[in-house]
């Protein structure tokens, strides 16, 4: 038996601030650390899931274009822009605020022809003849290179493109003037220049340049169509026009050119903190701190880089194929499946996984919102549909000059040796031909358009905006005799 009494140790009570640390500081500190480290660990895990496949194409070969200065339209275009006389001020006399309506007056002339052009617009064209001639000289050059693809980044300036728009407007007005004076062959010179200029843009550029080229091409198609419809346009001139538009369109850059250019544009930018800071949008302080942490550990730039490699490798596999040969997914992100039964390479991710990873990036997702959407592909098909409609319109008018009526079917154009073959509808998933029919003495040619449904082509020239999005095509009027003044 232990006779010693039990003497408890008297432990002094801890200070209040030490006791408070247990729950007022330590726990919040753990929570805050978790908020920052959990996303960091998650992104580290994401990086480990993405094989580094390197550049998805030969960057060195693509990045440097050999084009002699004397063959480069860039210098003529820059000189023409420097000579450009700006659109004059035209004040709305009925407006109490003295608003300028110069743009509206210009558009009215473009829509309705030279005779409808206000005196100020006609004088504007006259004042710009030297600049127009210099621009036209550029359109006759074989190539256009604004920047070497290897040098582009988010800070690359594209000022030239903003001013070049005025020239295809000037060209359309000048063509309209010459046509009103009974000179269709001279009018065609300016239509040629517009079509040629449209092929320059995007030749060695990205989606923006290629889209600008499409806009110029659309104006060129309308200008050509006006000349085609003119009763003074001879069969010989129509034959030259058909050969020219076919040849020029064959010089169009591949769709993949724009995708490769965009890849270099991103690659040259995402690791430059100054460039990224100027472009990136961070909405909250917490996101900003997390983003700084990602950059400190080289996670976010690397994540965007690896995902862009996977994305571009997937897209380049089929972006140059016609719609009927693509294995496209029906999602917002333009990615392609492989042919059934074809396995993916070990280093190539499935498109579903690429899409999930793309949504996790910060830099790539913000800097290229349109890079990943099928908008570009649809625009390319739309341009093809306009081009083929124009070719068929010219061919139909050639046939009309010979026989004084339009053919019953497009096959007669081939039988008459006007066309080698009837172009296929770029929007047809099954490879059907462009549509054609006669209706009340008028000839319609059209593509089924973006919705993939044949809406009959009667939307053409409709004032109904909803109908304008259904099909893509052109309309030819009654016989040449009926259209003579």
FIZA-206554 format. One record per residue (C-alpha): residue number from 1; residue in three letters; x, y, z. Coordinates in steps of 0.2 Angstrom, whole numbers, plus 5000, padded with zeros to 4 digits. Each point is the difference from the previous one (the first is absolute). Layout:
! FIZA-206554
   k   r east north   up
 NUM ala    X     Y    Z
...
! end
This chain:
! FIZA-206554
   k   r east north   up
   1 unk 5000  5000 5000
   2 unk 5007  5017 4995
   3 unk 4999  5012 5014
   4 unk 5006  5014 4990
   5 unk 4987  5013 4997
   6 unk 4995  5005 4982
   7 unk 5006  5017 4996
   8 unk 4993  5007 4983
   9 unk 5011  5011 4990
  10 unk 4994  5017 4999
  11 unk 5001  5005 4981
  12 unk 4997  5018 4997
  13 unk 4986  5005 4989
  14 unk 5005  5005 4982
  15 unk 4998  5018 4995
  16 unk 4984  5005 4991
  17 unk 5009  5004 4984
  18 unk 5008  4982 4999
  19 unk 4983  4992 5003
  20 unk 4992  5011 4987
  21 unk 5013  4994 4987
  22 unk 4993  4983 5001
  23 unk 4984  5005 4990
  24 unk 5001  5018 4995
  25 unk 5016  4999 4991
  26 unk 5006  4982 4997
  27 unk 4983  4994 4992
  28 unk 4998  5015 4989
  29 unk 5019  4999 4995
  30 unk 4997  4982 4995
  31 unk 4984  5004 4990
  32 unk 5010  5014 4991
  33 unk 5014  4989 4996
  34 unk 4988  4987 4994
  35 unk 4992  5013 4988
  36 unk 5016  5004 4992
  37 unk 5009  4983 5000
  38 unk 4985  4989 4995
  39 unk 4999  5008 4983
  40 unk 5018  5000 4998
  41 unk 5001  4981 5004
  42 unk 4985  4997 4988
  43 unk 5009  5009 4986
  44 unk 5016  4991 5003
  45 unk 4990  4984 4999
  46 unk 4992  5007 4983
  47 unk 5018  5003 4993
  48 unk 5005  4982 5004
  49 unk 4985  4994 4990
  50 unk 5006  5009 4984
  51 unk 5013  4992 4989
  52 unk 5012  5013 4993
  53 unk 4999  4997 4981
  54 unk 5010  5015 4995
  55 unk 4995  5011 4986
  56 unk 4986  4992 4989
  57 unk 5009  5005 4984
  58 unk 5016  5006 4993
  59 unk 5001  5017 5008
  60 unk 5017  5005 4993
  61 unk 4994  4996 4982
  62 unk 4983  5009 5002
  63 unk 5007  5015 5010
  64 unk 5011  5007 4986
  65 unk 4993  5005 4983
  66 unk 5011  5004 4986
  67 unk 4993  5014 4990
  68 unk 5010  5013 4991
  69 unk 4995  5018 5003
  70 unk 4996  5003 4982
  71 unk 4988  4986 5000
  72 unk 4992  5005 5017
  73 unk 4984  5010 4999
  74 unk 5003  5007 5018
  75 unk 5010  5015 4994
  76 unk 4987  5005 4987
  77 unk 4986  4998 5012
  78 unk 5009  5011 5013
  79 unk 5004  5013 4988
  80 unk 4982  5000 4994
  81 unk 4994  5002 5018
  82 unk 5011  5015 5002
  83 unk 4993  5008 4985
  84 unk 4982  4997 5004
  85 unk 4989  5015 5001
  86 unk 4987  4997 5015
  87 unk 4982  5000 4997
  88 unk 4993  5018 5001
  89 unk 4989  5007 5014
  90 unk 4982  5000 4994
  91 unk 4989  5008 5013
  92 unk 4982  4996 5002
  93 unk 4991  5016 4997
  94 unk 4984  4994 5009
  95 unk 5009  4995 5016
  96 unk 5001  5013 5014
  97 unk 5016  4993 5005
  98 unk 5009  5001 4984
  99 unk 5003  4982 4999
 100 unk 5011  4993 4986
 101 unk 4992  4988 4988
 102 unk 5015  4996 4989
 103 unk 5000  4982 5003
 104 unk 4981  4998 4996
 105 unk 5002  5010 4984
 106 unk 5015  4990 4995
 107 unk 4990  4984 5003
 108 unk 4985  5006 4990
 109 unk 5012  5002 4985
 110 unk 5007  4983 5002
 111 unk 4983  4992 5001
 112 unk 4992  5010 4986
 113 unk 5014  5004 4987
 114 unk 5009  5015 4994
 115 unk 4985  5009 4994
 116 unk 4994  5000 5018
 117 unk 5016  5006 5007
 118 unk 5000  5018 5008
 119 unk 5011  5013 4992
 120 unk 5012  4999 5016
 121 unk 5002  4981 4997
 122 unk 5003  5002 4982
 123 unk 5013  5013 5004
 124 unk 5008  4989 5013
 125 unk 5003  4986 4987
 126 unk 5007  5013 4988
 127 unk 5012  5007 5014
 128 unk 5006  4982 5003
 129 unk 5005  4994 4983
 130 unk 5019  5001 5003
 131 unk 4997  4990 5016
 132 unk 4989  4987 4991
 133 unk 5013  4998 4986
 134 unk 5013  4996 5013
 135 unk 4989  4988 5009
 136 unk 4996  4991 4983
 137 unk 5018  4999 4996
 138 unk 5002  4990 5017
 139 unk 4985  4989 4995
 140 unk 5010  4994 4985
 141 unk 5015  4994 5011
 142 unk 5001  4981 5002
 143 unk 5001  5001 5019
 144 unk 4996  5010 5016
 145 unk 5011  4998 5016
 146 unk 4997  5012 5014
 147 unk 5010  4992 5014
 148 unk 5010  4984 5000
 149 unk 4989  4987 5010
 150 unk 5014  4996 5012
 151 unk 5000  5018 5006
 152 unk 4982  5003 5004
 153 unk 4993  5002 5017
 154 unk 4986  5009 5009
 155 unk 5008  5016 4999
 156 unk 5002  4999 4981
 157 unk 4991  5015 4991
 158 unk 4988  4998 4986
 159 unk 4996  5018 4996
 160 unk 5002  4997 4981
 161 unk 4984  4989 5000
 162 unk 4989  5014 5008
 163 unk 5004  5011 4985
 164 unk 5000  4988 4986
 165 unk 4981  4998 5001
 166 unk 4998  5017 4992
 167 unk 5008  4993 4984
 168 unk 4988  4987 4996
 169 unk 4986  5012 5002
 170 unk 5008  5012 4989
 171 unk 5003  4986 4987
 172 unk 4981  4996 5000
 173 unk 4995  5018 4997
 174 unk 5013  5002 4986
 175 unk 4994  4984 4992
 176 unk 4982  5006 5002
 177 unk 5005  5017 4991
 178 unk 5008  4991 4986
 179 unk 4986  4988 4998
 180 unk 4988  5015 4999
 181 unk 5010  5007 4986
 182 unk 4999  4984 4990
 183 unk 5017  4993 5004
 184 unk 4998  4983 5008
 185 unk 5018  4994 4995
 186 unk 5007  5015 5009
 187 unk 4988  4998 5015
 188 unk 5007  4982 5001
 189 unk 5017  5006 5003
 190 unk 4995  5006 5017
 191 unk 4990  4985 5004
 192 unk 5016  4990 4996
 193 unk 5010  5011 5012
 194 unk 4987  4996 5014
 195 unk 5000  4981 4997
 196 unk 5019  5000 5000
 197 unk 5002  5011 5016
 198 unk 4988  4988 5008
 199 unk 5012  4985 4997
 200 unk 5015  5010 5007
 201 unk 4992  5001 5017
 202 unk 5002  4984 5009
 203 unk 5014  4994 4988
 204 unk 5012  5001 5014
 205 unk 4989  5005 5015
 206 unk 4988  4995 5013
 207 unk 4981  4999 5002
 208 unk 4998  5019 5001
 209 unk 5009  5002 4984
 210 unk 4992  4986 4991
 211 unk 4983  5006 5006
 212 unk 5004  5018 4993
 213 unk 5004  4991 4984
 214 unk 4983  4992 5000
 215 unk 4991  5016 5002
 216 unk 5010  5008 4986
 217 unk 4996  4984 4989
 218 unk 4981  5003 5004
 219 unk 5001  5017 4993
 220 unk 5009  4994 4985
 221 unk 4987  4987 4997
 222 unk 4986  5013 5000
 223 unk 5010  5012 4989
 224 unk 5003  4985 4988
 225 unk 4982  4996 5000
 226 unk 4995  5017 4995
 227 unk 5012  4999 4985
 228 unk 4993  4983 4996
 229 unk 4982  5006 4999
 230 unk 5005  5015 4989
 231 unk 4993  4997 4982
 232 unk 5016  5008 4993
 233 unk 5011  4987 5008
 234 unk 5005  4989 4985
 235 unk 5002  4981 5000
 236 unk 5019  5002 4997
 237 unk 5001  5011 5016
 238 unk 4989  4988 5010
 239 unk 5012  4986 4995
 240 unk 5015  5010 5006
 241 unk 4991  5004 5016
 242 unk 4996  4982 5004
 243 unk 5018  4994 4997
 244 unk 5007  5014 5011
 245 unk 4988  4997 5015
 246 unk 5004  4981 4999
 247 unk 5019  5003 4999
 248 unk 5000  5013 5014
 249 unk 4990  4989 5012
 250 unk 5011  4986 4997
 251 unk 5014  5011 5008
 252 unk 4991  5001 5016
 253 unk 5010  4995 5015
 254 unk 4995  4984 5009
 255 unk 4990  5001 5015
 256 unk 5014  4992 5010
 257 unk 5011  5016 4996
 258 unk 4989  5011 5011
 259 unk 5000  4986 5014
 260 unk 5019  4999 5000
 261 unk 5002  5019 5000
 262 unk 4989  5001 5015
 263 unk 5010  4987 5009
 264 unk 5016  5010 4998
 265 unk 4991  5016 5005
 266 unk 4995  4991 5016
 267 unk 5017  4991 5003
 268 unk 5010  5016 4998
 269 unk 4989  5009 5013
 270 unk 4995  4988 5014
 271 unk 5017  5000 5009
 272 unk 5002  5019 4999
 273 unk 4993  5007 5017
 274 unk 4998  5018 4993
 275 unk 4990  4995 4985
 276 unk 4989  4988 5010
 277 unk 4997  5013 5013
 278 unk 4995  5012 4987
 279 unk 4987  4988 4993
 280 unk 4994  4989 5014
 281 unk 4984  5004 5010
 282 unk 5000  4995 5018
 283 unk 4983  5004 5008
 284 unk 5004  4998 5019
 285 unk 5015  5002 5012
 286 unk 5000  4982 5004
 287 unk 5001  4995 4982
 288 unk 5014  5012 4997
 289 unk 5010  4993 5015
 290 unk 4997  4982 4994
 291 unk 5006  5005 4982
 292 unk 5016  5008 5007
 293 unk 5003  4983 5009
 294 unk 4997  4990 4984
 295 unk 5012  5011 4991
 296 unk 5013  4999 5014
 297 unk 5000  4982 4999
 298 unk 4999  5000 4980
 299 unk 4984  4991 5001
 300 unk 4988  5011 4990
 301 unk 5011  5005 4985
 302 unk 5005  4981 4999
 303 unk 4982  4994 5001
 304 unk 4994  5012 4986
 305 unk 5015  4995 4990
 306 unk 4997  4981 5001
 307 unk 4982  5002 4997
 308 unk 5003  5011 4985
 309 unk 5011  4986 4993
 310 unk 4987  4987 5002
 311 unk 4986  5011 4993
 312 unk 5010  5005 4985
 313 unk 5006  4983 4996
 314 unk 4982  4994 5000
 315 unk 4993  5014 4989
 316 unk 5014  4999 4987
 317 unk 4995  4982 4998
 318 unk 4984  5004 4991
 319 unk 4998  5019 4998
 320 unk 5005  5000 4981
 321 unk 4987  4986 4996
 322 unk 4983  5004 4993
 323 unk 4986  4998 5012
 324 unk 4994  4983 4993
 325 unk 5017  4993 5005
 326 unk 5001  5007 5017
 327 unk 4997  4990 5016
 328 unk 4994  5016 5010
 329 unk 4993  5000 5017
 330 unk 4984  5009 5004
 331 unk 5006  5012 5014
 332 unk 5006  5018 5001
 333 unk 5018  4995 4999
 334 unk 5006  4996 4983
 335 unk 5009  4983 5002
 336 unk 4999  4985 4989
 337 unk 4998  4981 5003
 338 unk 5010  4987 4991
 339 unk 4992  4989 4987
 340 unk 4991  4985 5009
 341 unk 5012  4987 5004
 342 unk 5015  5011 5000
 343 unk 5009  5001 5017
 344 unk 5008  5015 5007
 345 unk 5018  5001 5001
 346 unk 5007  4998 5018
 347 unk 5005  5018 5001
 348 unk 4984  5007 4992
 349 unk 4986  5004 5012
 350 unk 4982  4996 4996
 351 unk 4990  5016 4994
 352 unk 4989  4998 5016
 353 unk 5014  5002 5011
 354 unk 5008  5014 4990
 355 unk 4984  5009 5002
 356 unk 5000  4998 5019
 357 unk 5018  5005 5001
 358 unk 4997  5015 4989
 359 unk 4986  5006 5012
 360 unk 5013  5000 5015
 361 unk 5012  5011 4991
 362 unk 5001  5019 5004
 363 unk 5011  5007 4987
 364 unk 4995  4990 4985
 365 unk 4982  5001 5003
 366 unk 5000  5019 5002
 367 unk 5012  5004 4986
 368 unk 4992  4989 4987
 369 unk 4981  4999 5003
 370 unk 4997  4998 4981
 371 unk 5015  4989 4997
 372 unk 4991  4985 5006
 373 unk 4982  5003 4993
 374 unk 4994  4993 4983
 375 unk 4996  5018 4995
 376 unk 5016  5001 4989
 377 unk 4995  4983 4991
 378 unk 4983  5007 4997
 379 unk 5006  5016 4992
 380 unk 5012  4990 4989
 381 unk 4985  4990 4994
 382 unk 4990  5015 4997
 383 unk 5014  5008 4990
 384 unk 5000  4984 4989
 385 unk 4982  5001 4998
 386 unk 5001  5018 4994
 387 unk 5014  4995 4988
 388 unk 4991  4985 4992
 389 unk 4984  5010 4998
 390 unk 5010  5014 4991
 391 unk 5008  4987 4989
 392 unk 4983  4992 4995
 393 unk 4992  5018 4997
 394 unk 5014  5004 4988
 395 unk 4999  4983 4991
 396 unk 4981  5002 4999
 397 unk 5001  5017 4992
 398 unk 5013  4993 4987
 399 unk 4987  4986 4996
 400 unk 4987  5013 4999
 401 unk 5010  5011 4988
 402 unk 5002  4984 4989
 403 unk 4982  4993 5001
 404 unk 4989  5015 5005
 405 unk 4993  4991 5015
 406 unk 5007  4992 5016
 407 unk 5003  4981 5000
 408 unk 4987  4988 5007
 409 unk 5014  4992 5011
 410 unk 5017  5004 5005
 411 unk 5007  4985 4991
 412 unk 4997  5010 4984
 413 unk 5014  5011 5005
 414 unk 5012  4985 5000
 415 unk 4993  4994 4983
 416 unk 5003  5017 4993
 417 unk 5018  4999 5006
 418 unk 4997  5016 5011
 419 unk 5005  4991 5016
 420 unk 5010  4984 5003
 421 unk 4988  4995 5014
 422 unk 4987  5007 5011
 423 unk 5007  5005 5017
 424 unk 4995  4991 5015
 425 unk 4990  5009 5014
 426 unk 5013  5003 5014
 427 unk 4986  4999 5013
 428 unk 4993  4983 4994
 429 unk 5005  4986 5012
 430 unk 4998  4987 4986
 431 unk 5009  5009 4986
 432 unk 4985  5006 4990
 433 unk 5002  5013 4986
 434 unk 4995  5018 5001
 435 unk 4981  5003 4997
 436 unk 4992  5008 4985
 437 unk 4983  5003 4993
 438 unk 4990  5012 4989
 439 unk 4986  5009 5007
 440 unk 4989  5013 4991
 441 unk 5014  5003 4987
 442 unk 5014  5002 5013
 443 unk 5014  4988 5004
 444 unk 5005  4997 5018
 445 unk 5016  4991 5006
 446 unk 5003  4997 5018
 447 unk 5008  4990 5014
 448 unk 4989  4993 5014
 449 unk 5010  5011 5012
 450 unk 5005  4998 5018
 451 unk 4983  4992 5006
 452 unk 5003  4985 4988
 453 unk 4982  5001 4994
 454 unk 4995  5004 4982
 455 unk 4989  5015 5001
 456 unk 4997  5002 4982
 457 unk 5012  5014 4996
 458 unk 4985  5013 4999
 459 unk 5007  5009 5015
 460 unk 5012  5009 4988
 461 unk 4997  5019 5000
 462 unk 4987  4998 5013
 463 unk 4998  5014 5013
 464 unk 4996  4987 5013
 465 unk 5016  5000 5011
 466 unk 4995  4982 5007
 467 unk 4999  4993 4982
 468 unk 5017  5008 4996
 469 unk 5009  4987 5011
 470 unk 4991  4985 4993
 471 unk 5009  4997 4983
 472 unk 5015  5008 4991
 473 unk 4999  5004 4982
 474 unk 4996  5012 4986
 475 unk 4986  5004 4987
 476 unk 5001  5004 4982
 477 unk 4985  5010 4992
 478 unk 4990  4997 4984
 479 unk 5008  4999 4983
 480 unk 5013  5012 4995
 481 unk 4988  5009 4988
 482 unk 4987  5002 5014
 483 unk 5013  5009 5011
 484 unk 5006  5012 4987
 485 unk 4996  5018 5004
! end
